[in-house]
Amino acid sequence: MKRSRSSGARRGEPDERPGEEWRPVLRRPGGYEVSSLGRVRRPAFEAPRRRGGTQHYGAFVLKAYLRNGGPVVQLRVERGRRAVRVARLVAEAFLPRPPAGAVLAFHDGDRGNVHPTNLHWVSPVPETLLVRLLSP
């Protein structure tokens, strides 16, 4: 019996969801793509084998885990893996280029909501000003 895409794809296979748009992850090696819903995938690719020939790898969606209230994925880099915040990947792909020194902020304050409409770039607040604002 064949599985339909609407009921979910097999483990690791990317399934398309309504209203989801995929864009390439810029400034990160590996050919990853990020969606407007905050999912990260690695498209199908081929790699040479040590003893000749080619190994084919299928496309798959990376599993995200929570760190400090926001989703994080492990991206392969030249030597190992690197943990990257999904919100940052979404912002780099869907928002205009940030000004120098800008930090990522969430409109609703929820780090788990990584939809592009919830993200925006802000200039960092100097720590001395923050202390003055928070002190009684």
C-alpha positions in Angstrom: 0.0 0.0 0.0 1.4 3.4 -1.0 1.5 6.2 1.5 -0.1 9.5 0.5 2.0 12.7 1.0 -1.0 14.4 2.8 -0.9 11.8 5.6 2.8 12.4 6.1 5.9 11.2 4.4 8.2 8.3 5.6 10.6 9.1 8.3 13.2 11.7 7.1 11.4 12.4 3.8 10.4 16.0 3.2 6.7 16.5 2.8 5.3 19.7 1.5 2.8 21.6 3.7 0.3 24.2 2.6 1.7 27.8 2.4 5.3 26.5 2.9 8.0 28.2 0.9 11.6 26.9 0.7 14.7 29.1 0.2 18.4 28.2 0.2 20.3 28.8 3.4 22.8 31.5 2.6 26.2 31.9 4.2 26.2 28.3 5.4 27.9 25.4 3.5 26.1 22.2 2.7 23.3 23.2 0.4 20.6 23.3 3.1 17.2 24.9 2.6 14.9 26.5 5.1 11.1 26.9 5.0 8.8 29.7 6.0 7.4 27.3 8.6 10.9 26.9 10.2 11.8 23.5 8.9 15.3 22.8 7.6 16.1 20.2 5.0 19.1 19.0 3.0 18.2 18.3 -0.6 19.1 15.1 -2.4 22.8 15.0 -3.4 25.6 12.7 -4.6 29.0 12.1 -3.1 32.0 10.2 -4.5 32.8 6.9 -2.8 36.4 6.1 -1.6 36.7 3.2 -3.9 35.1 4.8 -6.9 31.5 5.2 -8.0 28.9 7.5 -6.5 26.8 7.4 -3.4 23.2 8.8 -3.7 21.6 10.4 -0.7 17.9 11.3 -0.6 16.5 14.6 0.7 15.6 14.7 4.3 14.2 17.2 6.9 16.5 17.8 9.9 15.2 17.2 13.4 15.2 20.3 15.5 15.6 20.3 19.3 15.0 23.1 21.8 17.8 25.1 23.3 16.9 28.2 25.5 13.4 28.1 24.3 14.1 28.1 20.5 14.6 25.4 17.9 18.1 24.5 16.9 19.4 22.1 14.2 22.8 20.5 13.6 24.3 21.5 10.2 27.3 19.6 8.7 30.3 21.8 8.2 33.8 21.0 6.9 34.9 19.3 10.1 31.9 18.0 12.0 28.7 19.6 12.9 27.5 23.0 14.1 24.4 23.9 16.1 22.5 26.8 14.4 19.3 28.5 15.6 16.4 27.9 13.2 15.2 31.5 13.7 18.5 32.9 12.4 18.3 30.7 9.3 14.7 31.8 8.6 15.7 35.5 9.2 18.7 35.3 6.9 16.6 33.7 4.1 13.3 35.6 4.4 14.1 39.1 5.9 16.1 41.9 4.3 19.8 42.0 5.0 20.4 43.2 8.6 22.4 46.3 9.3 25.8 45.8 10.9 25.6 44.7 14.5 21.9 44.0 14.4 20.4 41.2 16.6 17.3 39.1 15.9 14.2 39.8 17.9 10.7 38.2 18.1 7.5 40.4 17.8 5.6 38.2 20.3 8.6 37.3 22.5 8.2 33.6 21.8 11.5 32.1 20.6 9.6 29.0 19.4 7.6 31.0 16.8 10.1 31.3 14.0 7.7 32.4 11.2 9.2 35.2 9.2 6.3 37.6 10.1 7.3 37.2 13.8 11.0 38.0 13.2 12.8 41.4 12.8 16.2 42.9 13.2 17.0 45.4 16.0 20.0 47.3 17.0 21.6 46.0 20.2 20.9 47.8 23.4 24.1 48.8 25.3 24.4 46.9 28.5 24.7 50.0 30.6 21.4 51.4 29.2 19.7 48.1 29.9 21.0 48.1 33.5 19.6 51.6 34.0 16.2 50.6 32.6 15.9 47.5 34.7 17.1 49.0 38.0 14.5 50.3 40.5 
